[in-house]
Amino acid sequence: MHPLNGLQFSRNSSNLNWFLRHWRDGGVGAVRMGLLHGATCVGCCWALMLVGFAGGLASVGLGEVLTGPTRYLVFGASNAEMRSGSGTWLSAGVLTFADGRFELGEMQTVVAYNPEPPVAATGDLADRWGWTNPGADFRNLAFSPQVPANAALAAEMWQRSTGERIDGVLVLDPVALQALLRATGPVTVDDRTISADTVIPYLLVDQYRGLDYDLVHPERTEAEQAARRAGLARVARAVIGALDSSGWSAPDLVESLQSAAADRHVLAWSSDPDQQRGWEAAGIDGVLPRDAILLSLDNLGANKLDAFMRIAAKVSGRAVAAGARRVTVDVTVRNEAPTGLGRYAEGPFPGTPYGPGEYAGLLTFEVPRYATGVELTGTAATLAE
């Protein structure tokens, strides 16, 4: 038992009294209650803080996540290979909640769980992104920025592949891990110090540096990749171990996670309507509003060059009629990838027609549903509208 648990149990002896003293109405109030309750409870269980942060235990049903039994499929997203909705979903494992406790199972490459036969996508996901065959490969799920549809399909794919039913999906990327390290401080793994300042360069660039494809002995490439993934798992365990210790700042953690969640670095979906309303109240449900504009660069080359892509966008507008505006978005994309990264990072991926350091990507532009007269100039033909 964690040494702070005894103190925490005495504080939690009457959660009803706590909520009566700190009640706030509405979705925003739920989030504020979650933040305050999470900061109070973080010494006992950091997972409780995360769930409290995500929407308020009392008013939006997320207490069910902890009381369980609840099984969430956790994806590690890589921002070194971007999609429209997030980084590419590259690793997966199951997080189980029961009786206020949690356990994260083994994280493995998603390729091991791709279903056979594929699961058919439906609705808008099929209409606009069906050409990527998202139901066959977890790595293609995040081409759409609409997380609920992606996550629901992921749940079906997981069940077809493993026979296991899951209740929800969580997606975390390196920025989310950085948020945890800002509160806990650095961790040491395999004689390497990982801090909030170094974790993103390490995960996006350094871990791939010097790796190659051995086309004559592919088993050697797989052995290198297995060792790299095992190292990443040790980093994750070290950060979680730091969260289980004392001496770090709960307010810092809450503040960092708020910032990460606001920028889609933490995403969540549940098949349970009450839990889903909690994620919606917290703003981490990953739904793109109907009036939103979203510019994305999706990696199609299977390399790890996104950290070196520089995207600039200039938005201008003028009134053309009552209540209508003509909006122009000028986009510039520049590849600043250095040489010497190694073939795994800079490419080309075996079987692709690109050269080392060449970036093949899909520039996507989501516009409001009521937009009309959309035109594209200075670019190749549109794949889908």
N, C-alpha and C positions, 0 to 999 in steps of 0.2 A: 504494500500500500504506500502511495505517495505520502511523504511526511506532512503535507498540508491537508490531507484528506480529513483528518479529525476536526480541524478548524472549519473546513468547508461544510462538513455535515452539520455542524452546529448552526452555521449560517443558513443552511437550506432546510432547517427543520420545519419551517413554515413558508413555503413558496407563496402561498396565498397571501400571507401578510406582506410579503415583499411586493407583490404586484398591486395590492391595495394601496400601498404607500407610494408606488412609483408609476401608477397607471397613466398611459397616454392614449388618446383615441386615434383611430385611423391607421392607414398603412405607414405613414411617416412616424407616428407614435410607436407603432410596433417595432420599427427599426431602432428607434431611440431606446426603447425598453430592452431590445436585444443587446444593444451595445453596452448599456449600463449593467444589465444582468450578467453579460458575458465577462465584463471587466471584473465583476465581483467573484465570478465562479472560476476564473481562469487558473487559479492555484490548484483547483481540484482536477479539472479536466479541460484541456484546451479544446477538445472536440466540442464540448458543451458551449464554449465561448463561440466557436465558429457557427454552430447552429443558432445560437442566440443572436449573433451578429446578422445572420441571414434572414431575420424577419420578426423576431419576437416570439418567445415560446408560448405565451399565454393566449395571444389573440389570433394567430394565423395557422395553428395546427402543427408547427414544426416540432413540438414536443414529442410527437409520434415517431420522429426520426430516431430519437434517443431511446425511448421506451421499447421500440421495436417489437419483434425482430424486424429490422429493416436492412435491405441489402442495396448498396449503391455501387454502380460501376464507375470506377475512377479512371479517367484518362489523363496521361501526361502529354501535354501538347508542346510541340517543338516550334519555337519561333524562328528557327534556322531554316524552316521550310514552311512558308506561310500559306494559309487559305483565307477565304473571305471572312469566315466566322471566327477563326482563331488560328493558332498554330496547328500544324498537322497532328492528328491524334496518333501517337506512335507507340505508346505503352498503355497497358490496361491491367487492372486488378480489382478485386471486390472488397469494399469496405462494409463491414457488418456492424450494426448497432443492436444492442440488446441489453435491457435493464440498466441503461445509463452508461454502458461501457461500449468500447469499440475495438475492432481488430481489422487491420488491413492485410489482406492476403498477398501472395506473391505477385509482383508486377512483371509482366512479360511483354514482348513485342506483340502488337496487335495482329501481325501477320499470322501468328499461331492460331488465331481465333477467327479468321475469315471464314464465313459460312459456305457450305456446299450442299445444295445449290444456293445461289444468292437469294436474298430477300428482295422482293420487288418494292421499289419506292413508289409513292403515290402523290397525288396533289401537285402543288407548286414545285416541290422538290423533284418530282419526276419530270414535270413539264420543262423546267429550266436547266436542271442539272442531271437529268437521266442519262445524258451522253457520257458522264463520268462513271456510270455504273456504281453508285454509292453503296448499294446493298450487297456488293461483292467484296468490298475492301474498306475497312474502317478508316484507312488513310484518306479516302475520298469523301468522307462524310461532311467535312467542314467547308467544302466549296460554297455551300449556301450559308449566309449569315444568320439564318433563322434556326436557332439552337433547338427549340422544342421539336421540330420535325426531324432534325438530325439525331437527337437523343432518343426519340421514340423508335426510329429505325435501328439505332444501335442496340436498343434493348431487345428488339426482335432478332437481330443478327446474333447477339450473344446467346439467346435462348436456343436458336437453331444450332449454333456451333457447340455449345456446352451442355444443353438440356437444363440449364439453370435459369430461373426467373429472377430478374432484378427489379427493384422498386423505383430506381432513379439513376441519374447520371450526374457526376461531378467532373468538371474539366479544369485543370490547373496548369499554368505555364510557368516558365522561369521567373517571370515578374512576381507571381504569387509566392514562389519560394523565396524570392528576395524580400518580400514583405515580412515573412516569418523571421528571416535572418536579421532584419533591422531591429526586431524586438529581442531576439535571443542572443545576438552577438555571433562571432565566428565559430565555426566547428572545424575540427581537423579530421581529415579522412585520407588514409594512405600517405601520410606525411605531407599532405597538401592542405593549406588553410583556405577554407571557403567562407567568404564573408559576403555581406550585402553588396559590397563594391566589386567583388570578383566573381560572384556566382553567375551573372549573366554572360560576361566574356567567356567563362569556362564552359557553360552549357551551349552557347551559340557558336563558339569558334574553337576554343582550345582543346576540347575533348575529341575533336575530329582531326586536329592538326597532324599531318604525317601519315594518316591512314590511307590505304590503297586497296585496289581490287586485285587479288591474285587470280587471274583467269585460268591459269594452269592448275593451281591447287586451291579451288574455292573453299575447301574445308579450313584453310588457313585464314581466309577472310572471315569466315564464320566464327572461328575461335577468337580472333581479334575483337569482333563485334560482341561476342558473348562476354569477354573480359571487360569491355567498355561499359556494357549495360549493367554488369554486376557492380562496377564502380559507382555508377549512378544510383543504384539501389542503396549502396552504403552511404552515399551523401544524403539521400532522403531519410534513411534511418537515423543518421546523426542529427539531422535537424529536428526530427520528432523526439529524439532523446533529449535534446536541449529544451524542447517545449515541456518535457516532463520534469525538468529541474526547476529550482527556484532562482531568484535573483535577476529576473528579466522583467521588462516593463509591459504590463498589460495595456496601458493606454497607447504605447507605441505600436503594439501589435494591432489594436483596433484601428488606429489611424492609418497604418500601412495597408491593412486589408481593405479599408474603405476606398483608398485610392486605387488599389489593384482591381477591386470589383467594378469601380466606375468606368474603367477602361477595358472591360471584357477579359481580364486576366483570370477571373474566377467566374465560372458559369455553372448553373445547376438546373436540373429538370427532374420532375417527379411524375409518376403515373397517378399518384394520389392527388385529387383536386385540392385538398386542404394544404398539403405540403407545397404544391405548386403555387398556390396563392402566397405562401411565405416567400418563395424565391422571387415572385413578381414584386412583392412589397419591398424586398431588399434591392431590386434592380439588377439581379444577376441571372435572370431567366433567359437572357440572350435573344429577346425579341426585338427585331428592328422595327421601329414605329413606322406607320404608313406615310408620315410626312418627312421621313429622314432621307438624307443623302449620304451614301457610303462609297468611298473610293478604296479599292483593294487591288493588291498585286498578288496573284496566286502563282506559286512555283509549279511549273510543269516539267522541270528538268531533272527532278529527283536528286539535286545537289543540295548544298547547305550554304548558299550564297546570300540569303535574304538579309543577313546582318550588314551586308555591304551595299545593298541597294538604297539609293537616295531618291526619294519621291518628293516632289514639290508641286503644290497645287495652288492656283490663284483663282479665287471666285469673284465674279463681278456680276452685277445685275442692273437692269433698267426697267422702268414701268412701260408696258406696251398697251395696256387697256385697264379699265377699272377692275381692280382686284387681281390683276395678272402681271407677272414680271418675266422678262426674258433673262435667263441665268446662263452665264458662260463659265465653264471651268477649264482652265488651261493647265495641263498636266505635263510635267517633265520627269522622266525616269532616267537615272544615271547609275551605271554599274561601276563601283569603285573597288571591286574585289582585287586583292593583291595576288601575286604569284607565290608559289611555294607552300600553299595550304595542304597539298596532297590531293590525290585524285578523288578520294571519298567526298571531300568537301567541295572542291572546285569542279568536279566532273571531268569527263563525261561519265554518266552512269552507263554501264555496259548495254549496248544495243540502241543507244540514242544517237542522233546524228549531230550532236553539238561538240564544240571544241572545249578544251580546258578553260575554265573561267567564264564561258558563255552562259548567259542567263536566258532561259526560255520561260516566259511567264504569260499569264492571262490578266490583263488589266480590266477590272470589272467596275461598273458604276451603277449603283442602285439609286434610283430616283423615286420621288413620291408617286403614288399610284395615280394621282390626278394630273401628272405632268403630260404634256402633249408636245408634238413637234420635236422629238429628241433627234439630234443629229450628231454624227461622229465624223471628225475630219482628222487627217494626218495619222491615220492608223489603219491596220488591216481590217478585213471584212469582219462583221459581227458574227459570232458563233450562235448567239441566242439573244432574244429580246423578251 
